[in-house]
Amino acid sequence: MPISLHAAYVPSALQMLGTAEHLVDTAEKWCAEQGSEHADFIGARIYEDMLPWCYQVKCVAEHTQGSIEGVRKGVYSPDLNPPPTSFDDLRAKLAGAVAAMEALSEEEMEAFIGQPMRFEFKDSRMDFTAEDFLLSFSQPNFYFHCATAYDILRMKGVPVGKRDFMGRVRIKT
């Protein structure tokens, strides 16, 4: 039996959204324990030309919920609004994405298959089918941004490990 688009995308999106939520909670707890300023984490970067931690967390939501909204419209352009700059606002952004993913039905996702989809950013245009956009563009992006948020916490000395990144795996029950 072939796997559905919903099964290939939504559980992984929810897993990484959960990881991102956990990273926000862990960063806030670490700040409280260490007496660190929240801004030290919110604006932290691995390297000066990279986007900050808050942007990385925002993008986990953007490449899940935002990508689905883009598929519905047939075009996705990155949200260039500034990212949330507090732990609570980041949690709210992620919670909205979780709610959007949980509301997706398998029927709606399967109806996306074969639909034309375009990514647009500045002068760049890439044409996809909806399923190729979600699985070859959106999904790698939410993993990348979640991993980068994790890496920034490690760089700052927060004691997180692989299990913190993996999140809730889907084990046989």
N, C-alpha and C positions, 0 to 999 in steps of 0.2 A: 504494500500500500504506500503510495507516495505521501510525502510529508506536505502539509498545507503551508501556505505562506504565513498564515497566522502562527502556526506552530514553530516555524523557522525564525520568526521575528519577535513576536510579542513576549514570550517567556524570557528571551535573552535581554530585551529592552527592560523588562521589569527587574531582572536580576541586576543589571548595571545601575538602574535607578535606585535600587535598594542599596547597592554598594556606595553610590554617591551620597545618599542620605546618611549612611553609616560614617562615611568620611567627614561629613559636616559635623555630625554629633561628636565624633572623636576629636576633631580639631578644636571644637568649642570646649570640650572637657579638658583637653591638654592645656589650652590657654588658661583656664581656671586653675588648674593644678600648678602650672608653672608661673602664673602671674604675668603671662604674656598678653600683649595687646591683640585684640581681634584683627586689627589692620595688618599686623605682621603676617598673618596667614591669608587673609582675604586678598591682599595685593602681592603675595609671594610669587616669584617666578623662578624657574630653573635657570634660565639665562635671560639676559636683559631684552633680547629681541623676541621673546616668547610672551604670550598673553598670560595674565595672572591667574591664580588659583580660582578666583571667583568666576572668571570667564570659562575655565575648564569645566567647572561644575555646571554652570549655565548651559554649556554645550551638550552635556549629557541629556538634559531636557529638550534642547533644541533638535537634536538628532534622533529623538524618539517622537515626542508629541509634535514638534514642529515639522518633522518629515512626513508624518501622517497627514497633517493639515495641508502640506504641500502636495501630496499625492491627490488629495481630494480636489485641490484646485488645478492640478496638472502642472504646477510650477512651484519650485522651492527656491527661495533666496534667503541667505542667512540673515538672521535678526541682528542688526548692527546697533541696537539699543545697548546702553551700558549695562553690564551685568549687575545683579543684586550685590550689595556691599555689606550685608549683614548675614549672620548665620541663619536667623529666622527667615529672612527674605529668600535665601537660597533654598531652605527647606520648603518654603511655600511654592517656589518655582518647581522643585522636584515633585512635590505632592500633586500639583496640577498635572504634571506629565504622567505620574502613576495613575491618576484617575482617568486620564484620557486613554492610556493603554488598557486599563482594566475594562473600559467601556467598549472596546473594539470587539466586534463579533467576528467569528470565523467567516460568516457569510459576506460581511462587508470586505474583509481582507481578500477573500477569494475573488470578489468582483473587481478588485484592482488589477488582477493579472491581465497583462497585455495592454493596459491603458498607457497612452503616451505620457511621458513625464519629462520635465525639463528642469535642470539646475541652472540658475542664472546668478552670476556674481560679477559686478562691474562689467567688463567687456567679455567675460567668459560665459560660454553656453555649452551645456552638455545635454544631449538627448538620450533618454533611457526609456525602457518600459518601467512601469511602476515597481514590479518585483525586482528588477535589476537595480533600480535606484535604491530601494530599501535594503537589499542584501549586499550590494557591492559598493555603495557609497555611504548610506546612512549608518548601517550597522558597524562598519569599520570605524567610522567617525565617533560613535558613542563609546566604543571600546577605547579608542585613542584618547579621548578627552577624560574618560574615567581613569585610565592608567596614568595620565599626566597629573591629574589631581592627586592620585595616590603617591606618585613620585615626588611631588612637591612636599607632601606631608613627611615622607621619608627624609627628604633633604633637610627639612626643618627639625628633624630629630624625633618626630612622633613615632612611638613604637607600634607601627602597624606591620602586618605581615601578609603573606599570600592569602591566607584565609579571609583577611579583611577585604582584599580585592575580589576574591571569588564570590563573596556574598552567599546568598542562599541557592545552593545547587539543587537540581531537580532529581532527587534520588527516588529509586523504586520504593513504593510503600506497600 
